[in-house]
């Protein structure tokens, strides 16, 4: 008489439809997945049609690539989640539904951090300021920029006092979050696809900046996205899946956001005061003025021209001279970012502080904290130290 087996006789089979869904929603084409897993494309197609079954190792690799739980592939029912196009404001460089896999993943990470932030703030008894500013495309961009700056609460004197571009970015980010907007950063996405993005959720909308942006450019990008949030509150911006505007109308909104953000970042009157007493429009003078406000020289020169503080001829001459300087500079190399720097950069100090406070008060586990911060438990103390010191990793901060 045969003895019953100690092991199951049937090996569970992943749901082919879920495999196909995870790849499609993640924005991966078959070729990229096949290359990543070192298999032929027809093998991926067989898994998704049910004519073949991946190994456990291959499923593990798929879960890692798609950033999905391994167990999802064994669900009997199809997963449901809002489409990415329902989350972000329309971007001129992105056709809704044709976003890169890296961009889609970045949006998912932003939404996850937003949900964690709201949950932890409720758990810890904190309130988040409601962002209530609105703007219409018929408004004066200078007035919109002034209202935005006033809401953020950073004075010109404070801006001029910052010792580095990294300090400037930290201070702008802190002030924007205090105004009721979560600030995130996203990696691996080409600047040509998105320098920044706004998620139109309420409460707690999100503005995010590409980690490839220089420290001097990040505040402008964040302010630009905040203007889009203001337009959305006036129903002049909609999520990408609902936006039916023409390309020209979209570009008009981009120009408006540029103008308003420029006015918020570099108020005309402050710049006019700086130019009194015989200001000479040359490379070094513009560079020093940009350094004073912790922006790029190109941003400063453009703002002076747009504010009619220098002429078009002066601006064009300066740009030619500046391009010669740029052409002679060595190519910039990317800095190394530690895991703690990445956690601080991408999630932000407020987010990291919330997670650590919830951990220290026993509201969440170490497993929760490490997952939500994407850190190992041994790195949490380093994060605590940086939070207490008020630093975020310096130039390597992402």
C-alpha positions as MATLAB code, in Angstrom:
seq = 'XXXXXXXXXXXXXXXXXXXXXXXXXXXXXXXXXXXXXXXXXXXXXXXXXXXXXXXXXXXXXXXXXXXXXXXXXXXXXXXXXXXXXXXXXXXXXXXXXXXXXXXXXXXXXXXXXXXXXXXXXXXXXXXXXXXXXXXXXXXXXXXXXXXXXXXXXXXXXXXXXXXXXXXXXXXXXXXXXXXXXXXXXXXXXXXXXXXXXXXXXXXXXXXXXXXXXXXXXXXXXXXXXXXXXXXXXXXXXXXXXXXXXXXXXXXXXXXXXXXXXXXXXXXXXXXXXXXXXXXXXXXXXXXXXXXXXXXXXXXXXXXXXXXXXXXXXXXXXXXXXXXXXXXXXXXXXXXXXXXXXXXXXXXXXXXXXXXXXXXXXXXXXXXXXXXXXXXXXXXXXXXXXXXXXXXXXXXXXX';
ca = [
       0.000    0.000    0.000;
       1.500    3.325   -1.096;
       2.052    6.054    1.465;
       0.576    9.539    0.881;
       3.138   12.059   -0.332;
       4.417   14.642    2.117;
       4.496   17.205   -0.717;
       1.713   18.615   -2.904;
       1.299   16.723   -6.163;
       0.199   19.831   -8.101;
       2.396   22.871   -8.485;
       0.386   26.120   -8.604;
       0.478   27.828  -11.986;
       0.634   31.625  -12.337;
      -2.318   33.375  -13.962;
      -1.290   34.157  -17.572;
      -3.711   37.093  -17.753;
      -2.129   38.695  -14.678;
       1.342   38.247  -16.168;
       0.202   40.080  -19.301;
      -1.556   42.783  -17.250;
       1.503   43.487  -15.097;
       3.718   43.896  -18.144;
       1.221   46.068  -20.025;
       0.385   48.350  -17.074;
       4.090   48.662  -16.288;
       4.794   49.932  -19.804;
       7.212   47.125  -20.756;
       7.389   45.714  -24.256;
       8.032   42.013  -24.754;
      11.543   42.624  -26.074;
      12.697   44.494  -22.984;
      11.320   41.827  -20.646;
      12.865   39.013  -22.682;
      16.253   40.735  -22.678;
      16.108   41.354  -18.933;
      15.293   37.707  -18.224;
      17.683   36.370  -20.909;
      14.978   34.399  -22.742;
      13.500   34.546  -26.223;
      10.526   36.832  -26.830;
       8.300   33.895  -27.740;
       8.851   32.510  -24.231;
       7.275   35.654  -22.691;
       4.377   35.353  -25.128;
       3.889   31.702  -24.175;
       3.743   32.557  -20.466;
       1.119   35.238  -21.121;
      -0.992   32.976  -23.348;
      -0.856   30.013  -20.988;
       1.140   27.843  -23.401;
       4.150   27.872  -21.086;
       4.989   28.346  -17.411;
       7.912   30.385  -16.040;
      10.151   28.947  -13.347;
      10.073   30.289   -9.809;
      13.319   32.174  -10.479;
      11.862   33.708  -13.631;
       8.713   34.721  -11.765;
      10.860   36.278   -9.050;
      12.721   38.261  -11.703;
       9.428   39.391  -13.241;
       8.167   40.548   -9.844;
      11.380   42.528   -9.343;
      11.228   44.051  -12.842;
       7.565   45.033  -12.600;
       7.833   46.064   -8.913;
       4.892   43.835   -8.043;
       4.401   41.305   -5.227;
       5.303   37.758   -6.248;
       1.946   36.520   -4.960;
       0.060   38.762   -7.424;
       0.908   36.411  -10.283;
      -1.156   33.664   -8.617;
      -4.315   35.738   -8.207;
      -7.380   34.160   -9.760;
      -8.931   37.588  -10.439;
      -7.465   40.493  -12.343;
      -5.911   43.331  -10.293;
      -7.649   46.699  -10.400;
      -5.999   50.096  -10.082;
      -6.532   53.559  -11.482;
      -4.728   54.154  -14.770;
      -1.556   56.231  -14.528;
      -3.084   58.756  -16.949;
      -5.701   59.603  -14.302;
      -2.981   60.706  -11.878;
      -0.746   63.270  -13.569;
      -1.358   66.556  -15.323;
      -0.895   66.469  -19.097;
       2.724   66.872  -20.173;
       3.564   68.132  -23.671;
       6.317   65.542  -24.133;
       4.203   62.495  -23.194;
       1.381   60.919  -25.133;
      -1.049   59.551  -22.529;
      -0.815   55.780  -22.526;
       2.648   55.796  -24.093;
       4.632   56.704  -20.961;
       7.958   54.998  -20.397;
       8.111   52.155  -17.876;
      10.389   54.266  -15.661;
       7.935   57.179  -15.674;
       5.026   54.886  -14.777;
       6.999   53.363  -11.922;
       7.950   56.846  -10.685;
       4.267   57.824  -10.527;
       3.439   54.672   -8.563;
       6.201   55.445   -6.062;
       4.924   59.026   -5.639;
       1.392   57.791   -4.976;
       2.676   55.229   -2.492;
       4.613   57.869   -0.523;
       1.574   60.151   -0.578;
      -0.646   57.409    0.847;
       1.927   56.595    3.543;
       2.240   60.279    4.430;
      -1.514   60.735    4.848;
      -1.840   57.530    6.881;
       1.044   58.396    9.202;
      -0.080   61.973    9.709;
      -3.501   60.722   10.763;
      -1.934   58.065   12.975;
       0.361   60.606   14.658;
      -2.317   63.285   14.977;
      -0.856   65.804   12.521;
      -2.762   68.040   10.100;
      -1.543   68.862    6.608;
      -2.124   72.372    5.283;
      -4.671   72.559    2.487;
      -3.276   73.998   -0.762;
      -5.964   76.456   -1.871;
      -4.295   78.757   -4.418;
      -5.926   79.032   -7.837;
      -4.929   80.652  -11.123;
      -6.437   81.138  -14.564;
      -4.636   81.542  -17.859;
      -6.175   84.992  -18.188;
      -4.451   86.171  -15.010;
      -1.287   88.269  -14.908;
       1.614   85.791  -14.452;
       3.454   88.351  -12.315;
       0.549   88.497   -9.857;
       0.206   84.711   -9.860;
       3.924   84.367   -9.122;
       3.720   86.933   -6.329;
       0.754   85.126   -4.745;
       2.578   81.816   -4.972;
       5.701   83.213   -3.345;
       3.673   84.806   -0.569;
       1.928   81.484    0.117;
       5.275   79.701    0.296;
       6.599   82.362    2.651;
      10.244   82.654    1.586;
      11.566   86.208    1.614;
      14.130   87.619   -0.788;
      16.469   88.255    2.145;
      16.227   84.604    3.178;
      16.866   83.457   -0.383;
      19.969   85.631   -0.651;
      21.333   84.242    2.632;
      21.600   80.592    1.552;
      25.139   79.266    1.426;
      24.725   76.648   -1.305;
      22.381   75.462   -4.023;
      21.646   72.334   -1.998;
      20.570   74.397    0.987;
      18.415   76.493   -1.339;
      16.653   73.415   -2.684;
      16.055   72.027    0.803;
      14.536   75.330    1.936;
      12.287   75.713   -1.108;
      11.168   72.107   -0.705;
      10.412   72.552    2.987;
       8.409   75.715    2.368;
       6.420   74.166   -0.493;
       5.482   71.213    1.703;
       4.410   73.560    4.489;
       2.069   75.146    1.937;
       0.262   71.813    1.558;
       2.010   70.101   -1.349;
       4.085   66.924   -1.077;
       7.398   67.246   -2.931;
       8.962   64.149   -4.431;
      11.841   63.372   -6.769;
      11.985   60.672   -9.403;
      15.012   58.917  -10.956;
      15.829   57.190  -14.258;
      13.441   59.246  -16.415;
      14.992   61.245  -19.268;
      14.725   65.013  -18.896;
      13.301   65.073  -22.420;
      10.325   63.065  -21.158;
       9.669   64.984  -17.951;
      11.594   67.562  -15.935;
       8.770   67.658  -13.435;
       5.220   66.454  -12.958;
       2.185   67.296  -10.842;
      -0.248   64.738   -9.419;
      -3.683   66.260   -9.021;
      -4.876   64.253   -5.985;
      -6.672   66.037   -3.148;
      -5.916   66.417   -0.343;
      -2.166   66.574   -0.560;
      -1.335   67.039   -4.248;
       2.180   66.123   -5.344;
       4.832   67.968   -7.321;
       7.875   66.004   -8.358;
      11.234   66.927   -9.871;
      13.532   64.765  -11.986;
      16.721   63.813  -10.114;
      18.665   64.702  -13.280;
      17.854   68.384  -12.730;
      20.736   70.449  -11.354;
      20.267   71.698   -7.801;
      19.968   75.267   -9.140;
      17.056   74.285  -11.426;
      14.949   72.234   -9.029;
      13.121   75.081   -7.310;
      11.992   76.537  -10.648;
      10.697   73.149  -11.785;
       8.815   72.631   -8.513;
       7.289   76.123   -8.702;
       6.342   75.520  -12.354;
       4.431   72.396  -11.297;
       2.758   74.304   -8.466;
       1.378   76.773  -11.013;
      -0.153   73.794  -12.824;
      -1.775   72.755   -9.533;
      -3.203   76.267   -9.256;
      -4.598   76.000  -12.790;
      -6.069   72.588  -11.973;
      -7.906   74.018   -8.965;
      -9.523   76.514  -11.363;
     -10.397   73.591  -13.700;
      -8.038   74.855  -16.399;
      -5.866   71.741  -16.070;
      -7.103   68.154  -15.994;
      -5.543   64.752  -15.642;
      -3.909   63.370  -18.767;
      -6.755   60.952  -19.483;
      -9.335   63.775  -19.446;
      -7.310   66.523  -21.119;
      -8.672   67.297  -24.591;
      -6.697   70.472  -25.298;
      -4.750   71.026  -28.490;
      -0.940   71.060  -28.455;
      -0.991   74.834  -28.787;
      -3.277   75.183  -25.780;
      -1.017   72.889  -23.754;
       2.060   74.902  -24.747;
       0.256   78.115  -23.808;
      -0.242   76.735  -20.298;
       3.448   75.774  -20.189;
       4.508   79.303  -21.079;
       2.154   80.717  -18.451;
       3.581   78.381  -15.799;
       7.120   79.375  -16.808;
       6.315   83.065  -16.466;
       4.544   82.709  -13.139;
       7.259   80.428  -11.703;
       9.946   82.861  -12.851;
       8.154   85.701  -11.075;
       7.880   83.614   -7.918;
      11.513   82.556   -7.927;
      13.062   85.870   -9.012;
      10.788   88.844   -8.219;
      11.269   91.706  -10.663;
      11.582   94.433   -8.026;
      14.343   92.585   -6.192;
      16.277   92.160   -9.429;
      15.729   95.805  -10.380;
      17.249   96.822   -7.042;
      20.283   94.641   -7.767;
      20.835   96.270  -11.158;
      21.012   99.815   -9.842;
      24.357  101.557   -9.951;
      25.685  100.667  -13.395;
      25.200   96.911  -13.776;
      27.302   95.493  -16.633;
      25.711   92.653  -18.595;
      28.571   90.200  -18.983;
      29.227   86.573  -18.122;
      30.732   87.197  -14.701;
      28.140   89.749  -13.552;
      25.236   87.489  -14.465;
      27.007   84.529  -12.875;
      27.455   86.414   -9.596;
      23.848   87.582   -9.587;
      22.664   84.009  -10.230;
      24.844   82.808   -7.379;
      23.186   85.320   -5.081;
      19.771   83.803   -5.764;
      21.002   80.194   -6.168;
      19.759   79.769   -9.738;
      21.546   79.028  -13.012;
      23.111   81.924  -14.943;
      20.858   81.102  -17.909;
      17.759   81.291  -15.716;
      18.932   84.624  -14.320;
      19.693   86.147  -17.729;
      16.390   84.916  -19.141;
      14.486   86.372  -16.212;
      16.225   89.735  -16.579;
      15.306   89.824  -20.255;
      11.712   88.704  -19.705;
      11.394   91.368  -16.991;
      12.706   93.989  -19.461;
      15.618   94.765  -17.169;
      18.052   94.035  -19.997;
      17.444   94.363  -23.739;
      17.029   91.579  -26.247;
      20.366   92.498  -27.791;
      22.148   92.318  -24.439;
      20.520   88.966  -23.756;
      21.560   87.507  -27.108;
      25.137   88.747  -26.723;
      25.294   87.276  -23.233;
      23.944   83.930  -24.406;
      26.602   83.684  -27.091;
      29.345   84.465  -24.582;
      27.858   82.043  -22.041;
      27.656   79.255  -24.612;
      31.373   79.690  -25.263;
      31.987   79.249  -21.527;
      29.776   76.143  -21.419;
      31.509   74.609  -24.431;
      34.856   74.971  -22.695;
      33.797   73.290  -19.458;
      34.573   69.624  -18.770;
      31.582   67.310  -18.947;
      29.800   66.919  -15.634;
      29.975   63.537  -13.953;
      27.116   62.233  -11.863;
      27.784   62.034   -8.143;
      27.382   58.897   -6.052;
      24.254   58.833   -3.915;
      24.110   56.610   -0.855;
      20.864   54.745   -0.053;
      20.173   57.206    2.783;
      20.734   60.168    0.449;
      18.329   58.608   -2.039;
      15.704   58.098    0.655;
      15.994   61.734    1.736;
      16.136   63.055   -1.789;
      13.271   61.106   -3.310;
      10.937   61.025   -0.325;
      11.973   64.255    1.344;
      12.767   65.157    4.941;
       9.108   65.417    5.981;
       8.306   61.945    4.693;
      11.416   60.364    6.222;
      10.787   62.096    9.532;
       7.217   60.840    9.651;
       8.325   57.246    9.060;
      11.054   57.423   11.729;
       8.699   59.068   14.239;
       6.060   56.399   13.615;
       8.713   53.705   14.109;
      10.052   55.237   17.318;
       6.545   55.576   18.763;
       5.735   51.951   18.016;
       3.063   52.744   15.399;
       4.864   50.773   12.673;
       7.413   47.978   12.580;
      11.016   48.019   11.392;
       9.850   45.968    8.423;
       7.380   48.744    7.530;
      10.006   51.455    7.906;
      12.620   49.709    5.797;
      10.074   48.985    3.076;
       8.679   52.511    2.991;
      12.145   54.102    2.977;
      13.786   51.463    0.766;
      16.562   51.068    3.333;
      18.075   48.260    5.363;
      17.486   48.299    9.113;
      21.201   49.022    9.653;
      20.829   52.273    7.656;
      18.011   53.725    9.759;
      20.405   55.166   12.345;
      22.346   56.984    9.617;
      19.059   58.460    8.441;
      18.221   59.575   11.989;
      21.605   61.282   12.263;
      21.089   63.196    9.018;
      17.597   64.239   10.033;
      18.847   65.574   13.365;
      21.774   67.335   11.672;
      19.446   68.904    9.119;
      21.394   67.603    6.135;
      20.309   65.444    3.233;
      23.459   64.150    1.692;
      24.934   67.250    0.117;
      25.709   67.196   -3.584;
      25.083   63.477   -3.844;
      21.526   63.939   -2.674;
      18.991   62.692   -5.168;
];
